[in-house]
Amino acid sequence: MTVTGAPVWAVVPAAGVLLALALAAAVLDSVLDTAGIGEDGTAQAVRGRRWSRPPAEAARLMRQRGRTTVEPDRLLWRIGTAGPLVAALLMAAVVPVGGTVVADLPVGVVWFNAVDVTLWAALWLAGWGPNSVYPLVGGYRFVAQALGYELPLMFALTAPAVAAESLRVGEVVRAQQGLWFVVWMPVAFVVFLGAVAAFGAWGPFSSPVGRDAAGGVLAEAAGVDRLLLLAGRYALLAAGSGMAVALFLGGGAGPWLPGWLWSLLKTLAVLAVLVVLHRRLPVLRPERIVRIGWLVALPAVLLQVLVVSAVMVAKG
């Protein structure tokens, strides 16, 4: 499949698709949350059908007043609050939907990784800005676990780029015409999905917003600030799922249906897997994530890159 760049105005519908995917993830997460308990350990304020909780909660947060603390750094707090959602939008810019991509960058794979690194600053600023203990603990927890997942993520991105002999995401999609990369790069695929959960502070990697820290970076966030942080997490999962489809699952390749629809269906499937695993795996402490990342995930993905490199050299 050939991937071409879209006109500038395509940024608007692309953002709409990303937000729609984020909403779908939030609805599925709410449906699976039979207890109606938020991640910070508090009961959800919205009652009724579980599928209707996310839009109703969003409406409630938009009406709620923001919280103030003693001598906060408001500028950094606002930057950190908006950071995850902005990062998700920038990531999605290089993710092809069918045969179209918003920004067909020659270094699209590197761009995705570079935007992920900005989340280190964003989540830390969201914790630092309120000038409060629990958000600061959450911000430092995110930075600590980022030390564990970042290098494995980098090499998980390297494997398909080596196989495609290009850093352009569209070329990676085109290189999978005969065989999807997930078939012979399963380790890189699993490590990449783990990293997506990690930069979304999701599932086993949700200690930055953990109950034991009163919600961590979410502890002092209220109103629109809280809505932006929550939407940013779901949007990051959606952008990461779309990138997983492009790098490992053949992008929009598939029979009968148009390419854009295959891209969305595959992205929804990957996103659903991440959401389903959310409350079914134990939360890991940051130091344990670093240990697993450096002693297990990193050697495994390096071996995967070595195998891919050997295969490409053998092909000539």
C-alpha positions as CSV (number, residue, x, y, z in Angstrom):
1,M,0.0,0.0,0.0
2,T,1.3,3.4,-1.0
3,V,1.0,6.1,1.6
4,T,0.8,9.8,0.6
5,G,0.6,13.0,2.5
6,A,-2.7,14.8,3.1
7,P,-3.5,18.5,2.6
8,V,-3.1,20.8,5.5
9,W,-6.8,20.9,6.3
10,A,-6.7,17.2,7.0
11,V,-5.3,18.1,10.5
12,V,-8.9,18.9,11.7
13,P,-10.5,15.5,10.7
14,A,-7.5,13.7,11.9
15,A,-7.8,15.3,15.4
16,G,-11.5,14.5,15.3
17,V,-10.7,10.8,14.6
18,L,-8.2,10.7,17.4
19,L,-10.6,12.2,19.9
20,A,-13.4,9.8,18.7
21,L,-11.0,6.8,19.4
22,A,-10.2,8.3,22.8
23,L,-13.9,8.5,23.6
24,A,-14.4,4.9,22.4
25,A,-11.6,3.8,24.8
26,A,-13.1,5.7,27.7
27,V,-16.6,4.2,27.0
28,L,-15.2,0.7,26.9
29,D,-13.1,1.3,30.1
30,S,-16.3,2.6,31.8
31,V,-18.3,-0.4,30.7
32,L,-15.7,-2.8,32.0
33,D,-15.5,-0.9,35.3
34,T,-18.3,-2.8,37.0
35,A,-17.5,-1.3,40.5
36,G,-17.7,2.3,39.3
37,I,-14.5,3.2,41.0
38,G,-12.0,5.7,39.6
39,E,-8.3,5.1,39.5
40,D,-7.8,7.4,42.5
41,G,-10.0,5.1,44.5
42,T,-13.0,7.4,44.6
43,A,-16.5,6.5,43.4
44,Q,-17.6,7.9,40.1
45,A,-19.8,11.0,40.4
46,V,-22.0,10.0,37.5
47,R,-24.5,7.2,37.9
48,G,-26.6,5.3,35.4
49,R,-25.6,3.3,32.4
50,R,-21.9,2.7,32.4
51,W,-21.5,3.5,28.7
52,S,-22.8,7.0,29.3
53,R,-20.5,7.9,32.1
54,P,-17.6,9.3,30.0
55,P,-19.6,11.9,28.1
56,A,-21.6,12.8,31.2
57,E,-18.4,13.1,33.3
58,A,-16.8,15.3,30.6
59,A,-19.9,17.6,30.8
60,R,-19.6,17.7,34.6
61,L,-15.9,18.5,34.5
62,M,-16.5,21.3,32.0
63,R,-18.9,22.9,34.4
64,Q,-16.7,22.3,37.5
65,R,-14.5,25.1,38.8
66,G,-10.8,24.6,38.7
67,R,-9.0,23.9,42.0
68,T,-6.4,26.3,43.4
69,T,-3.5,25.6,45.7
70,V,-1.1,27.7,47.7
71,E,1.4,29.5,45.4
72,P,1.1,27.2,42.3
73,D,3.2,27.8,39.2
74,R,0.2,28.3,37.0
75,L,2.0,28.6,33.7
76,L,3.9,25.3,34.1
77,W,0.8,23.6,35.5
78,R,-1.2,24.6,32.4
79,I,1.6,23.4,30.1
80,G,1.8,20.1,31.8
81,T,-2.0,19.7,31.8
82,A,-2.3,20.2,28.1
83,G,0.9,18.3,27.3
84,P,-0.4,14.7,27.0
85,L,-3.2,15.7,24.6
86,V,-1.0,17.8,22.5
87,A,1.6,15.0,22.4
88,A,-1.0,12.5,21.3
89,L,-2.1,14.8,18.4
90,L,1.5,15.3,17.3
91,M,2.1,11.5,17.4
92,A,-1.1,10.9,15.4
93,A,0.2,13.3,12.7
94,V,2.6,10.6,11.4
95,V,0.2,7.7,11.7
96,P,-1.2,6.6,8.3
97,V,-4.9,5.9,8.0
98,G,-5.3,3.8,4.9
99,G,-3.2,5.4,2.2
100,T,-3.2,8.9,3.7
101,V,-1.1,10.5,6.5
102,V,-1.3,14.1,7.8
103,A,2.5,14.6,7.9
104,D,4.5,12.2,5.7
105,L,7.8,13.0,7.4
106,P,11.0,11.2,6.2
107,V,11.8,10.7,9.9
108,G,8.3,9.8,11.1
109,V,9.5,7.0,13.3
110,V,12.0,9.3,15.1
111,W,9.3,12.0,15.3
112,F,7.0,9.6,17.2
113,N,9.8,8.7,19.7
114,A,10.8,12.4,20.1
115,V,7.2,13.4,20.9
116,D,7.0,10.6,23.5
117,V,10.1,12.1,25.2
118,T,8.3,15.4,25.7
119,L,5.8,13.5,27.9
120,W,8.6,13.3,30.5
121,A,8.5,17.1,30.9
122,A,4.7,17.3,30.5
123,L,3.7,14.9,33.3
124,W,6.5,16.2,35.5
125,L,5.2,19.7,35.0
126,A,1.7,18.6,35.7
127,G,3.0,17.3,39.0
128,W,5.2,20.2,39.8
129,G,2.9,23.1,38.9
130,P,0.2,22.7,41.7
131,N,2.9,23.0,44.4
132,S,1.4,20.0,46.2
133,V,2.9,16.8,47.5
134,Y,0.8,14.1,45.8
135,P,1.0,15.5,42.3
136,L,4.7,16.0,42.7
137,V,5.1,12.3,43.7
138,G,3.1,11.3,40.6
139,G,5.3,13.4,38.4
140,Y,8.5,11.9,39.7
141,R,7.0,8.4,39.4
142,F,6.4,9.0,35.7
143,V,9.9,10.2,35.1
144,A,11.2,7.2,37.0
145,Q,9.2,4.6,35.0
146,A,10.1,6.4,31.8
147,L,13.7,5.5,32.5
148,G,12.6,1.9,32.3
149,Y,10.5,1.9,29.1
150,E,12.2,4.5,26.9
151,L,15.2,2.5,25.6
152,P,13.1,-0.6,24.9
153,L,10.6,1.6,23.1
154,M,13.4,3.1,21.0
155,F,14.7,-0.3,19.8
156,A,11.1,-1.6,19.3
157,L,10.7,1.2,16.8
158,T,14.1,0.4,15.3
159,A,13.2,-3.1,14.3
160,P,10.5,-2.3,11.7
161,A,12.5,0.7,10.5
162,V,15.5,-1.6,9.8
163,A,13.2,-4.1,8.0
164,A,11.7,-1.4,5.8
165,E,15.1,0.4,5.3
166,S,13.4,3.7,6.1
167,L,12.3,5.9,8.9
168,R,9.2,7.0,6.9
169,V,6.1,5.4,8.4
170,G,4.5,5.0,5.0
171,E,7.5,3.0,3.8
172,V,7.2,0.7,6.8
173,V,3.6,0.1,5.9
174,R,4.5,-0.6,2.2
175,A,7.3,-3.0,3.3
176,Q,4.6,-5.3,4.9
177,Q,2.8,-6.1,1.7
178,G,3.9,-9.7,1.7
179,L,4.1,-10.3,5.4
180,W,3.1,-8.3,8.5
181,F,6.0,-7.5,10.7
182,V,4.2,-8.8,13.8
183,V,4.8,-12.3,12.4
184,W,8.5,-12.2,12.6
185,M,8.9,-9.3,15.1
186,P,6.6,-10.4,18.0
187,V,9.0,-9.3,20.7
188,A,9.2,-5.8,19.3
189,F,5.5,-5.7,19.0
190,V,4.8,-6.7,22.6
191,V,7.5,-4.3,23.9
192,F,6.0,-1.5,21.8
193,L,2.5,-2.1,23.2
194,G,4.0,-2.1,26.8
195,A,5.6,1.2,26.1
196,V,2.3,2.6,24.8
197,A,0.7,1.6,28.1
198,A,3.6,3.1,29.9
199,F,3.6,6.6,28.3
200,G,-0.2,6.6,28.8
201,A,0.3,5.8,32.5
202,W,-2.0,2.9,32.0
203,G,-2.6,-0.5,33.6
204,P,0.6,-1.8,35.3
205,F,2.2,1.6,34.6
206,S,-0.4,3.7,36.3
207,S,1.5,4.4,39.5
208,P,1.8,8.1,38.5
209,V,-2.0,8.4,38.9
210,G,-2.1,5.7,41.6
211,R,-4.6,5.4,44.5
212,D,-1.9,5.3,47.0
213,A,-0.9,8.8,46.1
214,A,-4.5,10.2,46.0
215,G,-4.4,10.2,42.3
216,G,-0.9,11.4,41.8
217,V,-0.7,14.0,39.0
218,L,-4.6,14.0,39.0
219,A,-4.8,14.8,42.7
220,E,-5.2,18.6,42.4
221,A,-6.6,18.6,38.9
222,A,-10.3,19.6,38.7
223,G,-12.7,20.9,36.0
224,V,-11.2,21.4,32.5
225,D,-7.7,20.7,33.8
226,R,-8.7,17.2,34.9
227,L,-10.7,16.6,31.7
228,L,-7.6,17.5,29.6
229,L,-5.4,15.1,31.6
230,L,-7.9,12.2,31.3
231,A,-8.5,12.8,27.6
232,G,-4.8,13.0,27.0
233,R,-4.2,9.6,28.5
234,Y,-6.9,8.0,26.3
235,A,-5.7,9.9,23.3
236,L,-2.1,8.7,23.9
237,L,-3.4,5.1,23.9
238,A,-5.3,5.7,20.7
239,A,-2.2,7.3,18.9
240,G,0.0,4.5,20.1
241,S,-2.5,1.8,18.9
242,G,-2.6,3.5,15.5
243,M,1.2,3.5,15.3
244,A,1.3,-0.2,16.3
245,V,-1.0,-0.9,13.4
246,A,1.2,1.0,11.0
247,L,4.5,-0.5,12.1
248,F,3.5,-4.2,12.8
249,L,0.0,-5.0,11.5
250,G,0.2,-3.9,7.9
251,G,-1.5,-0.5,8.2
252,G,-4.6,-0.4,6.0
253,A,-3.8,-3.7,4.3
254,G,-6.8,-6.1,4.1
255,P,-9.3,-7.7,1.8
256,W,-12.6,-6.3,0.6
257,L,-12.8,-3.2,2.8
258,P,-11.1,0.2,2.0
259,G,-7.7,0.8,3.6
260,W,-8.9,3.6,5.9
261,L,-11.5,1.3,7.4
262,W,-9.0,-1.5,8.0
263,S,-6.7,1.0,9.7
264,L,-9.5,2.1,12.0
265,L,-10.7,-1.5,12.7
266,K,-7.2,-2.7,13.6
267,T,-6.6,0.4,15.7
268,L,-9.8,-0.2,17.6
269,A,-8.8,-3.9,18.2
270,V,-5.4,-3.0,19.6
271,L,-6.9,-0.2,21.7
272,A,-9.6,-2.6,23.0
273,V,-6.8,-5.0,24.1
274,L,-5.0,-2.3,26.0
275,V,-8.3,-1.2,27.7
276,V,-9.3,-4.7,28.7
277,L,-5.9,-5.4,30.3
278,H,-6.2,-2.1,32.3
279,R,-7.6,-3.5,35.5
280,R,-6.5,-7.1,35.0
281,L,-2.8,-6.6,35.7
282,P,-1.2,-5.4,38.9
283,V,0.3,-2.0,39.1
284,L,4.1,-2.1,39.2
285,R,6.3,0.3,41.2
286,P,8.6,2.4,39.1
287,E,11.8,0.7,40.4
288,R,10.4,-2.6,39.3
289,I,9.5,-1.3,35.9
290,V,13.1,-0.1,35.5
291,R,14.4,-3.5,36.5
292,I,12.1,-5.3,34.1
293,G,12.8,-2.8,31.3
294,W,16.6,-2.9,31.5
295,L,17.1,-6.6,32.4
296,V,14.3,-8.3,30.4
297,A,12.7,-6.1,27.8
298,L,15.9,-4.3,26.6
299,P,18.0,-7.5,26.0
300,A,15.0,-9.2,24.3
301,V,14.3,-6.3,21.9
302,L,18.0,-5.9,21.1
303,L,18.0,-9.6,20.2
304,Q,15.0,-8.9,18.0
305,V,16.7,-6.1,16.2
306,L,19.8,-8.4,15.7
307,V,17.6,-11.0,14.1
308,V,15.9,-8.5,11.8
309,S,19.3,-7.0,10.9
310,A,20.7,-10.5,10.1
311,V,17.7,-11.3,7.9
312,M,18.0,-8.0,6.0
313,V,21.8,-8.6,5.4
314,A,21.0,-12.1,4.2
315,K,18.5,-10.7,1.7
316,G,21.2,-8.3,0.4
